[in-house]
Amino acid sequence: MKKRFAGIAEQYTKLEQAKILLQSIPYDGTSTWGKGADKGFAAFLDAAENMELYDIETNTEVYEQGIHILEELKDFTSAEDMFQKTYQRAKELLQYGKFPTFFGGEHSISIGIIKAFYEQYADLTVLQIDAHADLRPRYEGTPYNHACAMYDASRKCNLIQVGIRSMDISEKALMDYDKTYFADEVCQGSAWEIDSIAKMTDNVYITFDLDAFDPSIMPATGTPEPGGLTWYKAINYLKEVFEQKNVVGFDIVELAPIEGLSAPQFLTAKLYYKMLSYKFQSEITDDE
C-alpha cells in the first residue's frame, strides 16, 4: 500500500492533483554520534497519523492542496553516491511545477538538494536553521559528510544561518558573521528576525535541522545541543519568512527516534504541517 501523509483521503495523495511533493531520503551514513536518522521518516509518518489537520493559526486545512509521497531514495553505496542521486532527484522534482519538500536522514542529504535549487533559482537564499555551522569543506575523507552540509551553499548561495551554537574553530574563517545569528542572540531578542529577513533575496530554500530546537523539546537527534530554540520562537520566525519571501522548497533533517518517546516525532510532524500551512495560507484564502 502506498504511504499517505496523516492518513489523508486518497484523492489528496495523487501525483497529478497534489501541489506538494514529499521526498524521503533515509540516509544515515556519515553521522558521527547518535544514529537513527534513517528511521526518522517512518516515525514522522506514524506521528502524523495522530495529528489534527485543521491549523488554528492560519484557519486552513492545507492537506487539501494535496501531498504526494514519492518513492524513497535509498540503497546508496557511498556518501558521494547519495549526493549524486539526491541531486538528480531534486533536479527532476523541480520540473514538476509543484512544491518540493524533503525529509532526512542526516543533514548531508541537503547538499545535493541545495545544488539543484541554486542551479534552478538565480541568487538563491538558503536559510539554515541549525545548532551547528556545518561549514567544513571535508570531514572524515568526504565533502558529503553531515558536517559539510552548508559548505557548498556558503560558496554558491546567500546563506543565512540561524540558531548556531556549536562549531569547529576551523569554520570561523568560512563563516559570514554578518549573516549568522547565534542561538544566544536568537533566544534573547527579536531584532535579529528583521535583520536576517532583510538580508534574504526573494527566493528562499529552508533547511531545518531539528537540533536547532532545544533538547528539552527535541532530544531525538544525533547531537542534541543545549540552549536551542523553543517552538514558538521557531514558528513565529518561519511565519515571517513565508509571508515576506517566496519559499521555493524545504527540508527537515536529523530526526533520530527514541524508543518509547513519541513527542519528538509529533513535534516534527506539526513543524512540517505548519510550514506547509504558512506556504499555502494566502493561496487558500484567495480561493475562498
FENDA-V974513 format. One record per residue. N is the residue number from 1. PHI is phi in whole degrees, -180 to 180 (999 if undefined). OMEGA is omega in radians with two decimals (999 if undefined). D_LAST is the distance of its C-alpha to the last C-alpha in whole Angstrom. Layout:
n: (N,N)
phi: (PHI,PHI)
omega: (OMEGA,OMEGA)
d_last: (D_LAST,D_LAST)
//
This chain:
n: (1,2,3,4,5,6,7,8,9,10,11,12,13,14,15,16,17,18,19,20,21,22,23,24,25,26,27,28,29,30,31,32,33,34,35,36,37,38,39,40,41,42,43,44,45,46,47,48,49,50,51,52,53,54,55,56,57,58,59,60,61,62,63,64,65,66,67,68,69,70,71,72,73,74,75,76,77,78,79,80,81,82,83,84,85,86,87,88,89,90,91,92,93,94,95,96,97,98,99,100,101,102,103,104,105,106,107,108,109,110,111,112,113,114,115,116,117,118,119,120,121,122,123,124,125,126,127,128,129,130,131,132,133,134,135,136,137,138,139,140,141,142,143,144,145,146,147,148,149,150,151,152,153,154,155,156,157,158,159,160,161,162,163,164,165,166,167,168,169,170,171,172,173,174,175,176,177,178,179,180,181,182,183,184,185,186,187,188,189,190,191,192,193,194,195,196,197,198,199,200,201,202,203,204,205,206,207,208,209,210,211,212,213,214,215,216,217,218,219,220,221,222,223,224,225,226,227,228,229,230,231,232,233,234,235,236,237,238,239,240,241,242,243,244,245,246,247,248,249,250,251,252,253,254,255,256,257,258,259,260,261,262,263,264,265,266,267,268,269,270,271,272,273,274,275,276,277,278,279,280,281,282,283,284,285,286,287,288)
phi: (999,-67,-71,-127,-69,57,67,-66,-60,-57,-61,-96,-112,-74,-57,-62,-94,-68,-90,-118,-109,-124,-110,-93,-132,-79,-103,-141,-86,-119,-61,-111,-136,-70,-98,120,-65,-71,-97,-66,-66,-62,-67,-60,-65,-62,-65,-62,-61,-110,-105,-68,-99,-94,-94,-62,-59,-95,56,-135,-125,-66,-58,-68,-76,93,-127,-106,-90,-85,-61,-67,-91,-158,60,-83,-90,-165,-64,-66,-63,-60,-59,-63,-71,-68,-59,-65,-65,-62,-60,-63,-65,-67,-89,-79,73,-120,-98,-88,-128,-133,-135,-83,63,-77,-72,-62,-65,-76,-61,-69,-62,-63,-58,-62,-72,-75,-77,-84,-115,-67,57,-78,-95,-108,-97,-102,-108,-168,-84,-117,-69,55,-110,-73,-64,-146,-152,52,86,-146,-81,-109,-83,-62,-75,-109,-57,-111,-62,-62,-61,-67,-90,-110,-128,-88,-92,-111,-112,-129,93,-64,-150,-155,-164,-88,-61,-66,-79,-58,-71,-101,-90,-93,-66,-71,-121,-118,-121,-72,-60,-64,-67,-64,-78,-107,-144,-132,-62,-61,-62,-63,-63,-68,-68,-63,-92,-89,-80,-65,-95,-128,-109,-107,-116,-114,-87,-63,-73,-62,-71,-65,-64,-65,-114,-140,-81,-88,-151,-61,-136,-77,-87,-68,87,-93,-75,-91,-60,-72,-60,-71,-75,-64,-68,-58,-58,-64,-64,-63,-73,-98,-128,-93,-77,-96,167,-158,-130,-125,-135,74,-84,-119,-57,-108,-58,87,-121,-97,-59,-62,-72,-69,-58,-65,-63,-66,-62,-59,-67,-64,-64,-65,-62,-66,-63,-103,-56,-68,-66,-66,-63,-66,-77,-80)
omega: (3.10,3.11,3.10,3.12,3.04,3.12,-3.11,-3.11,-3.05,-3.12,-3.13,-3.07,-3.04,-3.08,-3.04,-3.07,-3.02,3.06,-3.04,3.06,3.13,-3.09,3.07,3.08,-3.01,-3.10,-3.14,-2.99,-3.08,-3.14,-2.95,3.09,-3.12,3.12,3.04,-3.14,3.08,3.11,-3.01,-3.04,3.12,3.11,3.09,3.13,3.12,3.12,-3.12,3.11,-3.06,-3.06,3.03,-3.02,3.02,3.11,-3.05,-3.04,-3.08,-3.11,-3.10,2.94,-2.93,3.13,-3.14,3.03,3.11,3.11,-3.13,3.09,-3.13,3.04,-3.09,3.02,-3.10,3.12,3.11,-3.14,-3.12,3.08,3.11,3.09,3.09,3.13,-3.08,-3.10,3.12,3.09,-3.13,3.13,3.13,3.09,3.13,-3.07,3.13,3.12,-3.07,-3.08,3.13,-3.13,-3.06,3.06,-3.03,-3.10,3.08,0.21,3.13,-2.98,3.11,-3.14,-3.08,-3.04,-3.14,3.12,-3.11,3.09,3.12,-3.11,-3.12,2.99,3.14,-3.05,3.08,3.08,-3.12,2.93,2.97,3.07,3.12,3.05,-2.80,3.01,-2.98,-3.12,3.10,-3.04,-3.11,3.11,3.09,3.05,-3.11,2.99,-3.11,3.02,-3.10,3.07,3.13,3.10,-3.13,-2.92,-3.05,-3.08,-3.12,3.11,-3.13,3.13,-2.97,-3.03,2.96,-3.04,3.02,-3.10,-3.05,3.05,-3.05,3.08,3.08,-3.14,3.04,-3.10,3.14,-3.10,-3.13,-3.10,-3.10,-3.05,3.00,-3.04,3.12,-3.12,3.11,-3.09,-3.05,-2.99,-3.12,3.08,-3.12,-3.05,-3.03,-3.08,3.14,-3.11,-3.14,-3.12,-3.14,-3.10,-3.10,-3.13,3.11,-3.12,3.12,2.97,-3.06,-3.09,-3.04,2.97,-3.11,2.97,-3.01,3.03,-3.04,3.07,2.97,3.09,3.03,-3.13,3.05,3.07,3.12,3.10,-2.98,3.13,-2.97,-3.13,-3.09,-3.10,3.08,3.05,-3.05,-3.08,2.96,-3.09,-3.05,3.05,-3.11,-3.02,3.08,3.09,3.12,3.13,3.14,3.13,-3.14,-3.12,-3.01,-3.07,3.06,3.11,-3.01,3.12,3.07,2.98,3.02,-3.03,2.95,2.95,3.11,-2.98,3.06,-3.08,3.11,-3.13,-3.03,-3.06,-3.11,3.14,3.06,3.05,-3.11,3.11,3.11,3.11,3.13,-3.10,3.12,3.12,3.06,3.13,3.09,-3.09,-3.00,-3.06,-3.08,3.13,3.13,-3.13,-3.14,-3.11,-3.05,999)
d_last: (33,31,29,26,24,24,24,21,21,23,20,18,22,23,23,22,19,18,17,19,23,25,29,32,35,37,40,43,46,46,46,49,48,46,45,42,39,39,39,35,33,34,34,30,29,31,30,26,27,27,24,21,18,16,16,17,17,13,12,11,12,13,15,13,13,17,20,23,26,29,33,34,37,40,44,45,48,48,46,46,45,42,41,42,40,37,37,37,34,32,33,32,29,28,28,25,23,21,21,24,25,29,31,34,37,39,38,40,37,35,38,37,34,34,36,34,31,34,35,32,30,33,34,32,31,32,31,33,33,36,39,41,42,43,44,47,48,50,51,53,54,50,47,45,45,43,45,44,40,40,43,42,38,40,43,40,37,36,36,35,36,35,37,40,43,45,47,50,52,52,49,49,50,47,45,43,43,41,38,39,38,40,39,41,40,36,37,39,37,33,35,35,31,31,34,33,29,31,33,31,30,26,26,27,28,28,31,31,34,34,37,35,35,38,40,39,36,36,40,39,39,43,44,42,43,43,42,38,34,33,29,28,30,28,25,25,26,24,21,23,23,20,19,22,23,21,22,23,24,26,29,30,34,37,36,39,39,41,42,42,39,36,34,34,32,30,29,29,26,24,25,23,20,20,20,18,15,16,16,13,11,10,9,7,5,6,4,0)
//
